[in-house]
Amino acid sequence: MEKVIYRKENEKLFCQYWEEISQKKQAGPRYLLLTLDYQLAIARGKDLLIDDQSFIFLVDNKPLAAVFLPIEKGASGQGITSAGDYAAAPLFLAGQAQKEVFGIIDEIAKKFKVVKIKLAVDPLENENYNFLQKYDYLDASILSYLFDLTSEDFLR
C-alpha cells in the first residue's frame, strides 16, 4: 500500500525517513535536513515561499523516495524552486517509485498552478543519466565531474 507523509503534517516522521533515505543513498550535502531548512529560510527571507510540499513516499511502510518541494513565487508565476534556483531532485531508493512520485509532483504543481519546475540531480548521486528526462523535464544540465583528489592514481 502506498502512503505519502508530508513534512508539514508530520515533521518528526518526515525527518526520520528523510535521514534514512539520504544515508542509504549516501546523498551529498544538498540533501541534509539542515540544508533544506536553510534553503526554506532564504526563500522566506526573500518573501518567495508560498508553501513547503516536501514529502516521503512509502510502499508497504518502507520509505522509497524523499522529495524536497518548495512552492515559490517567481517572475512568471509560481514554481517549484529553491530561492528561485534549482531545487534538489527527489531521492529514490527504488526506481519503481519514480512514476508514482512524479505523478504526485504533477498533481501538486496543478493544485498550486505552478508554471515552472526547476530540479537538479546532484552529481554526488551517482546517476548514469538525467532521470528527470524520462518524465518530460527539459535537460538544462551542464556536465559535472567529481574527482577524488586523495586517490594515489589521480596524482600519477
C-alpha positions in Angstrom: 0.0 0.0 0.0 1.3 3.4 -1.0 1.5 6.3 1.5 2.7 9.9 1.4 4.0 11.7 4.5 4.1 15.5 4.1 6.6 17.4 6.2 4.1 19.9 7.4 1.8 17.2 8.6 4.3 15.0 10.5 7.7 16.7 10.8 9.2 14.1 13.1 8.4 11.1 10.9 9.3 13.0 7.8 12.7 13.9 9.2 13.3 10.3 10.4 12.6 8.9 6.9 14.5 11.6 5.2 17.6 10.8 7.2 17.2 7.1 6.5 16.8 7.6 2.7 19.7 10.2 2.4 22.0 7.9 4.4 21.2 4.8 2.4 21.7 6.8 -0.8 24.9 8.4 0.6 23.5 11.7 -0.7 25.6 14.8 -0.8 25.2 17.8 1.5 22.4 19.3 -0.6 20.2 16.6 0.9 21.0 17.4 4.6 17.9 18.5 6.5 19.9 21.5 7.7 20.5 22.5 4.0 16.8 22.1 3.2 15.9 24.3 6.3 18.5 26.9 5.2 17.0 27.0 1.7 13.5 27.4 3.0 14.7 30.2 5.4 16.3 32.0 2.4 13.1 31.7 0.4 11.1 33.1 3.4 13.5 35.9 3.9 13.1 36.9 0.2 9.3 36.6 0.6 9.3 33.9 -2.1 8.0 30.9 -0.2 4.3 30.1 -0.7 4.3 26.5 0.8 6.5 23.6 1.5 5.0 20.4 0.0 8.0 18.2 0.7 7.1 14.6 1.3 8.3 11.0 1.8 6.8 8.3 -0.4 6.3 4.8 1.2 5.2 1.5 -0.1 4.2 -1.2 2.5 5.6 1.2 5.2 9.0 1.2 3.6 10.3 4.7 2.5 11.3 4.6 -1.1 11.6 8.3 -2.0 12.3 11.7 -0.4 11.1 14.8 -2.2 12.0 18.4 -1.4 9.2 20.5 -2.9 9.1 24.2 -2.0 6.4 26.2 -3.9 7.6 29.7 -4.5 6.7 33.0 -6.2 8.5 33.7 -9.4 8.7 36.4 -12.0 6.5 34.4 -14.4 4.3 32.8 -11.8 4.6 30.1 -9.1 7.3 27.5 -9.3 8.9 24.6 -7.6 12.3 26.2 -7.0 14.7 26.8 -4.1 15.0 30.5 -3.6 14.4 30.9 -7.3 17.1 28.4 -8.3 17.1 24.7 -8.9 15.8 22.5 -6.0 17.3 19.1 -5.3 15.8 16.4 -7.4 13.9 13.6 -5.5 16.0 10.8 -3.9 14.9 7.3 -4.8 15.8 4.0 -3.1 13.8 2.1 -5.7 13.4 3.1 -9.3 9.8 1.7 -9.5 8.7 4.5 -7.2 9.7 7.2 -9.7 6.5 7.1 -11.8 4.2 7.5 -8.8 6.3 10.2 -7.2 6.4 12.3 -10.3 2.7 11.8 -10.6 2.3 13.3 -7.1 4.6 16.2 -8.0 2.5 16.9 -11.1 -0.7 16.9 -9.0 0.8 19.3 -6.5 2.0 21.5 -9.4 -1.5 21.6 -10.8 -3.0 22.4 -7.4 -0.7 25.4 -6.9 -0.8 26.5 -10.6 2.9 26.0 -10.9 4.4 27.3 -14.2 8.0 26.2 -13.8 9.7 23.3 -12.0 13.4 23.5 -11.6 15.1 20.3 -10.3 18.8 19.4 -10.3 20.2 15.9 -10.0 23.1 16.0 -7.5 26.4 15.0 -9.1 27.2 13.0 -5.9 24.1 10.9 -6.5 26.0 8.7 -8.9 23.2 8.5 -11.5 24.3 7.4 -15.0 21.9 9.7 -16.8 19.4 12.6 -16.0 16.4 10.5 -15.0 14.3 13.7 -15.0 14.1 13.5 -18.8 12.1 10.3 -18.5 9.3 12.4 -17.0 9.4 15.1 -19.6 11.7 17.5 -17.8 13.9 19.6 -20.0 17.6 18.7 -19.7 19.2 22.1 -18.8 22.2 20.5 -17.1 25.8 21.1 -17.5 28.4 18.4 -17.4 29.9 17.8 -13.9 32.7 15.7 -12.7 33.7 14.7 -9.2 37.4 14.0 -8.7 38.8 12.1 -5.7 41.9 14.2 -5.1 43.0 11.8 -2.3 43.5 8.9 -4.7 47.1 7.9 -5.4 46.1 7.1 -9.0 45.0 10.7 -9.6 48.4 12.1 -8.7 50.3 10.0 -11.3 
